[in-house]
Amino acid sequence: MAVHLRPRSIRGRFTLGAGILALIVFALLAAGFVTTFRTKALDHVFRDTQSVATGWAGSVNPGDVPSPAADVDLLQLVDSSGKVVGASAAAEGMPPLSKVRPPVNARIQDVTECRPAGGCVLLTAVRVPPLTSRVLWQDEPHFIYAGRAEPPILAGYRLEFIGAGATLLASALTAWVTWWLVGRTLRPVAAIRARTAEISVSDLSLRVPQPPGYDEIAQLARTSNETLARLEEAVEQQRYFASVVSHELRSPVAGLRIRLEEALMYPGEVEPRATFEAALTTTKRLQAIIDDVLTLAHLRTVAPAEPVLLDLNALVRDEVAARVHGPPVHADIAGEAVVLGHHIQLAGVLNNLLVNAQRHAESRVEVTARRSGDQAVVTVTDDGDGIAPDDRERVFEPFVRLADGCRRDPGGSGLGLAICRTIVTGHDGTLQIEDSPKGARFVLRLPLNQPEGTSTTV
């Protein structure tokens, strides 16, 4: 069984990381503090002991022991054989405080003497000046010890234990604060996760709670709600599209079935050839609908290939030249208009607009292609009956066919203009129907990819 040493939650990982970092930092601070405190405390004590010891050495008198100063209460005068010649009341009857004998060239030494039963003593050992030793003791060296018992705070490892305890306490406090802060920070994330778990495809109306402010979590919630809104819209469109497709396919399939059932039930009364021709016509319409549905679905769901630079006006010239049947198409094309797009898709849009215009025109179709500011503008105008203002947006919806369109093209799928607008929108352009003195005017606008006044060969 695998053991996971690393916490699974972000809260646990942050807390663990902060606790370890705090432990390292506070341990270093505590070590520095303990070292500094101990050094300064020892310096302070030895400064006092040196002051007392050197003062007595400067005016030594074997029969006169100076009074203890401050906390320095242990004073001894010891000869070269280790005999205590003079001592303060606190050091009376004690053996020599130290066996350290400072040499002539280093007359003052600080010493820490520890005894198994009596604790430790911090003292300064001073060698009596040679001149004083010659006068008083015939050059016999004598030594003065001035000291005091080690302060309790410096005894043993008390400072280290205090530093370690403070380090653990500070680290634990840091870990707790981190746990609390991260938990408070991630509280909206938990609410977002809980609400997200409630959202399903059958109900996309729910939104995650959005905390106030503009921090990363608020932005995440805002972006999630925007994504959910787009997803809900896309699902609704798909449902609507699926229902419309099923409705459009149901009618020709039902008609085809009735024709075939009649031919089977009344073989002597139904003309087989007429049945086959009707079935073939219905099959062609079904195939057209399916092809257009696949094209529209492909445009909406599949990422297109990389766009290329192309001259939209040259593309218009080619498509106009290809229209050899139907009412004549008159083109007014000026210069070039370089756009970034897909040649096949834009050619399909122009072809669909021209075919649609010729289908509804009475005598002619007018096409213009111009540059207008930072846009390439193409208009296709027929001289037919036109489109009512209330229907100018409806005709771009899937399977919407006006009465005149059904009359002129009974086998149409009603997806041509929807496909055109989807392609144009994918090219960051617009396709609209605008006012015209007579007939319908379709206006295509695409952003230029070439500044005014430059020339590009495509």
C-alpha positions in Angstrom: 0.0 0.0 0.0 1.5 3.3 -1.1 2.0 5.9 1.6 1.4 9.5 0.5 3.7 11.8 2.4 2.7 14.8 0.4 -0.7 16.3 1.4 -3.3 16.0 -1.3 -4.9 19.4 -0.7 -3.5 22.8 -1.6 -4.3 23.9 1.9 -2.3 21.1 3.4 0.6 21.6 1.1 0.8 25.3 1.8 0.6 24.7 5.5 3.3 22.1 5.4 5.5 24.3 3.3 5.0 27.3 5.5 5.6 25.3 8.6 8.9 23.8 7.3 10.1 27.2 6.1 9.1 28.9 9.4 10.9 26.1 11.3 14.1 26.7 9.3 13.9 30.5 9.6 13.0 30.6 13.3 15.6 28.0 14.1 18.3 30.1 12.5 17.0 33.2 14.3 16.9 31.3 17.6 20.4 30.0 17.1 21.7 33.5 16.3 19.8 35.0 19.3 21.1 32.3 21.7 24.7 32.8 20.5 24.5 36.5 20.6 22.8 36.6 24.0 25.3 34.1 25.5 28.2 36.1 24.1 27.0 39.4 25.4 26.1 38.0 28.8 29.5 36.4 29.1 31.2 39.7 28.0 29.2 41.6 30.6 30.2 39.2 33.4 33.8 39.0 32.4 33.9 42.8 32.2 32.9 43.0 35.8 35.3 40.3 36.9 38.2 41.9 35.0 37.4 45.2 36.6 37.5 43.7 40.1 40.5 41.5 39.5 42.7 44.2 37.9 41.7 46.7 40.5 42.8 44.4 43.3 46.0 43.5 41.4 46.9 47.2 41.2 46.7 47.7 44.9 47.3 44.2 46.3 47.7 43.8 50.0 47.9 40.3 51.4 46.1 41.1 54.6 43.4 43.2 53.0 40.8 41.7 50.7 38.7 44.3 48.9 34.9 44.3 49.3 33.0 42.5 46.5 31.7 44.7 43.8 28.3 44.1 42.1 27.8 40.4 41.7 31.5 39.5 41.8 31.6 38.0 45.2 34.3 35.3 44.8 37.8 36.8 45.4 41.0 34.8 46.0 44.7 35.6 46.2 46.7 32.4 45.5 50.4 31.8 45.6 52.5 29.8 43.1 51.9 26.6 45.1 48.2 26.9 45.0 47.7 28.1 48.6 44.9 30.6 49.1 46.6 33.6 50.8 43.5 35.8 51.0 39.8 35.4 50.1 36.5 37.1 50.3 33.8 35.9 52.7 32.0 34.0 49.9 35.2 32.3 48.9 36.5 31.6 52.4 37.5 28.0 53.0 37.2 27.1 49.3 40.0 25.6 47.3 41.6 27.7 44.6 38.9 28.8 42.2 41.1 27.8 39.2 44.3 26.2 38.3 44.9 28.6 35.5 48.2 30.5 35.9 48.4 33.4 33.4 51.9 33.9 32.0 53.8 37.2 32.1 52.9 38.0 28.5 49.2 37.4 29.0 48.5 38.5 32.5 44.7 38.5 32.2 42.6 35.5 31.2 38.9 34.8 31.4 38.0 31.3 32.5 34.9 29.2 33.1 35.4 26.6 35.8 32.9 23.9 36.4 32.8 21.4 39.3 30.6 18.3 39.5 28.9 19.4 42.7 29.2 23.2 42.8 28.1 24.3 39.3 30.2 26.6 37.2 32.0 29.8 38.0 32.8 32.6 35.6 36.1 34.2 36.7 39.0 36.3 35.6 42.5 35.2 36.5 45.1 38.0 36.8 48.9 37.6 37.4 50.1 40.0 40.0 52.6 42.5 38.4 56.3 41.4 38.8 57.2 44.5 40.6 54.6 43.9 43.3 55.6 40.2 43.5 59.3 41.2 44.0 58.4 43.7 46.8 56.0 41.6 48.7 57.0 38.0 48.0 60.6 38.0 46.7 59.6 37.4 43.1 57.2 34.6 43.9 54.3 34.8 41.5 50.9 35.3 42.9 47.5 35.2 41.2 44.2 36.9 41.8 40.9 35.2 40.9 37.7 37.3 40.8 34.5 35.6 39.8 30.9 34.8 40.3 28.6 31.9 40.0 27.3 31.3 36.4 23.9 33.0 36.0 21.1 30.5 35.8 20.1 31.6 32.3 23.6 30.6 31.1 23.8 27.4 33.0 23.5 24.1 31.1 21.4 24.3 27.9 18.6 26.5 29.2 19.0 29.1 26.5 19.0 26.4 23.8 15.9 24.8 25.3 14.2 28.2 25.4 15.2 28.9 21.8 14.0 25.5 20.6 10.7 26.0 22.4 10.2 29.5 20.9 11.1 28.1 17.5 8.5 25.3 17.7 5.8 27.7 19.1 6.5 30.3 16.4 6.5 27.6 13.7 3.2 26.1 14.9 1.7 29.5 15.0 2.8 30.2 11.5 1.4 26.9 10.3 -1.9 27.6 12.0 -2.1 31.1 10.5 -1.3 29.7 7.1 -3.9 27.0 7.4 -6.5 29.6 8.4 -5.6 32.1 5.7 -5.4 29.5 2.9 -8.7 28.0 4.1 -10.3 31.4 4.1 -8.9 32.2 0.6 -10.0 28.9 -0.9 -13.4 29.0 0.7 -14.9 30.5 -2.5 -13.2 27.8 -4.5 -14.9 25.1 -2.4 -18.2 26.9 -3.1 -17.4 27.0 -6.8 -16.5 23.3 -6.8 -19.7 22.3 -5.0 -21.9 24.4 -7.4 -20.0 23.0 -10.4 -20.8 19.4 -9.2 -24.5 20.3 -9.3 -24.4 21.5 -13.0 -25.4 18.9 -15.6 -26.1 19.0 -19.3 -29.8 18.8 -18.5 -29.7 22.0 -16.5 -27.0 24.6 -17.5 -28.8 27.5 -16.0 -26.9 27.3 -12.7 -24.0 29.7 -12.1 -21.1 29.4 -9.7 -21.0 31.9 -6.8 -18.9 34.9 -7.7 -16.9 36.5 -4.8 -16.5 40.3 -4.8 -13.3 41.9 -6.0 -10.9 41.4 -8.9 -8.5 38.8 -7.6 -7.7 35.5 -9.3 -10.5 33.6 -7.7 -13.1 36.3 -8.6 -11.8 36.3 -12.2 -12.0 32.4 -12.2 -15.6 32.6 -11.1 -16.4 35.3 -13.6 -14.8 33.4 -16.4 -16.5 30.2 -15.4 -19.9 31.9 -15.5 -19.1 33.3 -18.9 -18.1 29.9 -20.1 -21.3 28.3 -18.7 -23.3 31.0 -20.4 -21.7 30.3 -23.7 -22.1 26.5 -23.1 -25.7 26.9 -22.3 -26.3 29.0 -25.4 -24.4 26.4 -27.5 -26.4 23.5 -26.1 -29.6 25.4 -26.7 -28.6 26.0 -30.2 -27.7 22.4 -30.7 -31.0 21.3 -29.3 -32.9 23.7 -31.5 -30.8 22.7 -34.5 -31.4 19.0 -33.8 -35.1 19.5 -33.5 -35.2 21.6 -36.7 -33.1 19.0 -38.6 -35.3 16.2 -37.4 -38.4 18.1 -38.5 -37.0 18.9 -41.9 -36.0 15.3 -42.5 -39.2 13.9 -41.2 -41.4 15.4 -43.9 -39.5 14.1 -47.0 -38.9 10.7 -45.3 -42.6 10.4 -44.5 -43.5 11.4 -48.1 -41.1 8.8 -49.5 -42.5 6.1 -47.3 -46.1 6.8 -48.3 -45.1 6.7 -52.0 -43.3 3.3 -51.5 -46.2 1.9 -49.4 -48.7 2.9 -52.1 -46.6 1.2 -54.8 -46.5 -2.0 -52.7 -50.2 -2.0 -51.7 -51.6 -1.1 -55.1 -49.2 -2.5 -57.7 -51.7 -2.4 -60.5 -52.8 1.2 -59.9 -49.5 3.0 -59.2 -47.1 3.8 -62.0 -43.7 2.4 -61.0 -41.8 5.0 -63.0 -43.6 7.9 -61.3 -42.9 6.3 -57.9 -39.2 5.9 -58.7 -38.9 9.5 -60.0 -40.6 10.9 -56.9 -38.4 8.7 -54.7 -35.3 9.9 -56.5 -36.3 13.5 -56.2 -37.0 13.1 -52.4 -33.6 11.2 -52.1 -31.8 14.1 -53.8 -33.4 16.6 -51.4 -32.5 14.4 -48.4 -28.9 14.2 -49.7 -28.8 18.0 -50.1 -30.1 18.6 -46.6 -27.7 16.1 -45.1 -24.7 17.6 -47.0 -25.6 21.1 -45.9 -26.1 20.0 -42.3 -22.7 18.3 -42.3 -21.1 21.5 -43.8 -22.7 23.7 -41.2 -21.8 21.3 -38.3 -18.2 21.2 -39.7 -18.0 25.0 -39.8 -19.2 25.2 -36.2 -17.1 22.5 -34.6 -13.9 21.9 -36.6 -11.0 24.3 -36.4 -10.3 25.6 -40.0 -7.0 25.4 -41.7 -4.6 28.3 -41.5 -5.9 31.3 -43.5 -4.0 32.9 -46.3 -3.8 36.3 -48.0 -6.1 36.6 -51.0 -7.5 39.3 -53.1 -11.3 39.3 -52.5 -12.0 41.5 -55.5 -10.1 39.0 -57.8 -12.2 36.2 -56.2 -15.4 38.2 -57.0 -14.3 38.5 -60.7 -13.7 34.8 -60.9 -17.1 33.9 -59.5 -18.9 36.4 -61.7 -17.2 35.1 -64.8 -18.3 31.6 -63.9 -22.0 32.6 -64.0 -22.9 31.7 -67.6 -26.5 30.7 -67.0 -29.4 32.6 -65.6 -29.9 36.4 -65.6 -26.8 38.3 -66.5 -24.5 39.5 -63.7 -22.9 42.9 -64.1 -19.9 43.6 -62.0 -18.3 46.9 -60.9 -15.0 46.0 -59.3 -12.3 48.5 -58.4 -8.7 47.7 -57.5 -7.8 45.0 -55.1 -8.9 44.2 -51.5 -6.5 41.8 -49.7 -8.1 39.9 -46.8 -7.0 37.0 -44.6 -9.2 34.0 -45.2 -9.9 30.6 -46.8 -10.3 30.6 -50.6 -12.7 27.7 -50.8 -15.0 29.0 -48.1 -15.2 32.6 -49.4 -15.7 31.3 -52.9 -18.6 29.3 -51.7 -20.1 32.3 -50.0 -19.9 34.4 -53.2 -21.2 31.6 -55.3 -24.2 31.1 -53.0 -25.0 34.8 -53.0 -24.8 35.0 -56.8 -26.9 31.8 -57.3 -29.5 33.1 -54.8 -29.6 36.5 -56.6 -30.0 35.0 -60.0 -32.8 32.8 -58.7 -34.8 35.8 -57.5 -33.8 38.3 -60.2 -36.2 39.3 -62.9 -33.6 40.6 -65.5 -30.2 41.2 -64.0 -27.9 41.1 -60.9 -25.5 43.9 -59.9 -22.3 43.2 -58.1 -19.9 45.8 -56.6 -16.5 45.3 -54.9 -14.8 48.2 -53.1 -12.4 49.1 -50.4 -14.1 51.2 -47.6 -11.8 52.3 -44.9 -10.3 49.2 -43.3 -12.9 46.9 -44.9 -13.5 45.1 -48.1 -17.2 45.5 -49.1 -19.0 43.4 -51.7 -22.7 43.9 -52.6 -24.9 41.6 -54.5 -28.2 43.1 -55.6 -31.0 41.6 -57.7 -34.0 43.3 -59.2 -36.6 40.8 -57.9 -39.3 41.2 -55.3 -36.9 41.8 -52.4 -37.1 40.7 -48.8 -39.4 42.3 -46.2 -37.5 44.0 -43.3 -39.0 41.6 -40.8 -37.6 38.6 -42.6 -34.0 40.0 -43.3 -32.6 38.3 -40.2 -34.8 35.2 -40.3 -33.4 34.1 -43.7 -30.0 33.5 -42.1 -31.5 31.0 -39.6 -31.1 27.3 -40.5 -34.0 25.9 -42.5 -35.9 29.2 -42.8 -37.3 29.4 -46.3 -39.6 32.2 -47.5 -42.6 31.4 -49.7 -40.9 32.8 -52.8 -37.8 30.7 -52.2 -39.8 27.5 -51.8 -41.6 28.3 -55.1 -38.5 29.0 -57.0 -36.3 26.2 -55.5 -38.5 23.4 -54.1 -35.5 21.1 -53.5 -33.5 23.6 -51.4 -32.4 22.8 -47.9 -32.7 26.3 -46.4 -29.2 26.2 -45.0 -27.3 28.1 -47.7 -27.5 31.6 -46.1 -26.9 30.1 -42.6 -23.7 28.6 -43.9 -22.7 31.8 -45.6 -23.1 33.8 -42.4 -21.3 31.2 -40.3 -18.3 31.4 -42.7 -18.3 35.2 -42.8 -18.5 35.4 -39.0 -15.6 33.0 -38.8 -13.6 35.5 -40.9 -14.5 38.4 -38.4 -16.8 39.9 -41.0 -20.5 40.6 -41.4 -23.2 39.5 -43.9 -26.4 41.6 -43.9 -29.4 42.5 -46.0 -29.7 46.3 -46.6 -32.2 48.6 -48.2 -32.4 48.7 -52.0 -34.6 50.6 -54.4 -35.6 47.3 -55.9 -34.9 43.7 -55.0 -32.7 42.3 -52.3 -29.2 43.6 -51.5 -26.7 41.4 -49.7 -23.7 43.2 -48.2 -20.5 41.3 -47.3 -17.9 43.1 -45.2 -14.5 41.6 -44.3 -11.5 43.3 -42.6 -8.7 44.3 -44.9 -5.2 42.8 -44.3 -3.4 45.5 -46.4 -3.1 49.2 -45.7 -4.5 51.7 -48.2 -2.1 52.6 -50.9 0.0 49.4 -50.9 0.0 46.6 -53.4 0.2 42.9 -52.9 0.2 40.1 -55.4 -1.8 37.0 -54.3 
